[in-house]
Amino acid sequence: MGRLEADPYPIYGRLRAEEPVAWVPAVGAWLVTRWDDVRHVLTSPESYTTTNDASPLSTYCGSQNVLNQEGDRHAAIRKAVGDRFRQETAPAVTAHARSVAARRLGDLADRDHADLMAEYFEPVSVETASWLLGLDAVDGVDTATLTRWSTGLTAALYNPTKAGAAHVTGAAVSGAMDRTLTPHLARLLDQPDDSPLSALVHAAGPADDASWGVHQTLATVRMMTSAVREPGWLAGNTLHALLTHPEQMDALRADPGLLDAAVYEGIRWAAPVGAVGRLTTKPLVLGGQELPAGAPVAPGIASANRDEAAFPAADRFDLLRARTTTPLSLGLGRHECLAAHVVPAIVEGALRQLLERFPELHLEQDVRPYGWKFRKLDTLPVGWRDRSAAGA
Ligand code: HEM
């Protein structure tokens, strides 16, 4: 497990070649590593379901969360809230992320180094996602609270034993979110507004269950809260890739128009979500492996992104690669990330503001991303030599 957490990519490469659907005891699931198989699993809900009421996601977020739903209830939630996350909203999201980023960078202006994860990427990500979801209008929810909730939930979701300190924190966050959000949701039931929270609470639900709106909204918002730092992780992983590939960073400095290519390549090469989860709905064969009904399967999206069958020279971080294939980092099919269009917009806003303000950024320590299910940097210590260029 240690090797998988430290650097899963050599292991993924071996599995793709030798055992593309492999039982990994430490993961407790069949790990799927080839591009074609991962795509097949994600786009075949009749054979591979997200519904798993015993999963940590259901335990800590609530089983009515959107990701745990299939069929009509899932479609109703996506329909209710989908408009807020369309491609057309991306420019407004980038602009908002840039304004949040400018304020955060202003706080760093009289410094010459910082830990960009704690002091920049995560706060920009959390604040922008909070605005996007309408959580910034809820009494008692500020950036620090949302960050604490997100951290507690992520730890609990990463803990298949559902025991120990992560369990205690996960259960406490779940309860705190219930107490904080319920009065706001009750108000929105009577007085709808144009926020995603309002759209969620009014999503069409089962006729015989009047409490469904509030319950599924609480569960879905907990699930989304676990994700509010992820755009920051992606921005950190992408910047780290650029700083450790100086020729790529030079190309970007020479042509800032390459930033969207850098974000695309960061999403592919440095995916912050490495694998997702499914249960088989019936006995079937996947990648030559017979699986019974109810078998836990982990589609390895980060592995698929490094499959030569989909991306030539897949292990190379290369801004100039042809963008003909969409990486799987934001999922695919019915459960594709709700924020798939806005995540690149947040990352682009945060990176553009940073690189314009501090063009001479450099790494101050040899840090590396860690983790396989979630892969991110704990710290990103950087300095900026040329403070006059900071415009401070
Ligand atoms: C870099 C950032 C992010 C990444 C890499 C990411 C990745 C993913 C992936 C891979 C899935 C598919 C899960 C599956 O198929 O089992 C997913 C689903 C989802 N994501 Fe994200 N996500 C990110 C950020 C966010 C944010 C900021 C939000 C909310 C504001 C969000 C909301 C959702 C929701 C609601 C789903 C479930 C969709 C459904 O079941 O229909 N994600 N995400």
Boltz pocket constraint, residues with backbone or C-beta under 6 A from the ligand:
constraints:
  - pocket:
      binder: B
      contacts: [[A, 50], [A, 66], [A, 67], [A, 68], [A, 69], [A, 78], [A, 129], [A, 132], [A, 133], [A, 220], [A, 223], [A, 224], [A, 227], [A, 228], [A, 230], [A, 231], [A, 232], [A, 234], [A, 272], [A, 273], [A, 276], [A, 277], [A, 301], [A, 328], [A, 329], [A, 330], [A, 331], [A, 332], [A, 334], [A, 335], [A, 336], [A, 337], [A, 338], [A, 339], [A, 343]]
      max_distance: 6.0
